[in-house]
């Protein structure tokens, strides 16, 4: 996962290199959720934005990172 995560950081910084798309299985592993949860999120239009490539769901690393940041809980200290 490190190589792909670093790729997402490079893409966000405008390095210009294209990163491989993440599969639904990779997303589930990355987030630590069951694969079925990823498919349910897609069906309900929740979770990170998915892209159909043929019959497969694929995810862009920067979009997943942005979605994950939006999920952060703001706690008063």
N, C-alpha and C positions, 0 to 999 in steps of 0.2 A: 504494500500500500504506500510506502514512503515515496517511491518514485512518482506515482500518479498524483499524490497530494502535493509534492513539490511542483509538479507540472501545473497544478491548479494555481499555485501561488505565482508562478511565472506568467501564466495567462492573465491573471488579475493585475499584474504589474505592467502589462502591455508589452511583454517580451516578443510577442508575435508568433511564437511557435504554437502549433496546434497540439492539443492534448487528445489522447484517446478518450472516447466516450465511456462512461461507466455503465455496466450492465445492471439489471435489477438485482442480480445475485451479489455483485460487488457493493451496491448501495446498501443492501441488507446487512452485509458483513461490516461495512464501514460504520453504519449507525447502530449495529448491535440489535437489530430487530429481525423477527422472522420474515422470510421471503414473502409469505402470504400477506403480511402487513403492507409491504411495498405495493403489491397488486391491489389491495383494498384501497390504499391512499389514491392510487391512480384512478380507480373506478369512481371514487367519491370526489375527485378533483382536489385532493389534499396532498400534503407532502411536497417534495421538490417537483418542479415541472418536468414532465417526461416527454420524450420525443420518440415517435414511432419510426423505426428503421426496418422496413419490411414488416415482419410480424413481431419484431422485438422492441422492447422498451429500452431506451438508452437515456442517460443523464449526463449533462455537462457539469464538470467539477465546479466551476465558478458559481453556477446556479445552485448546486447543492450546498456549497459553503455559505452563500447568501441566505438560503432558506434556513440553514442551521443557525446562523447568527440571529435571524428574525425570531427564532424559537427561544432565545435566551430569556430567562426569568429575571425581571428587574426587581431586586429586593432592596428595601430600605435598610440601611445599616444603623 
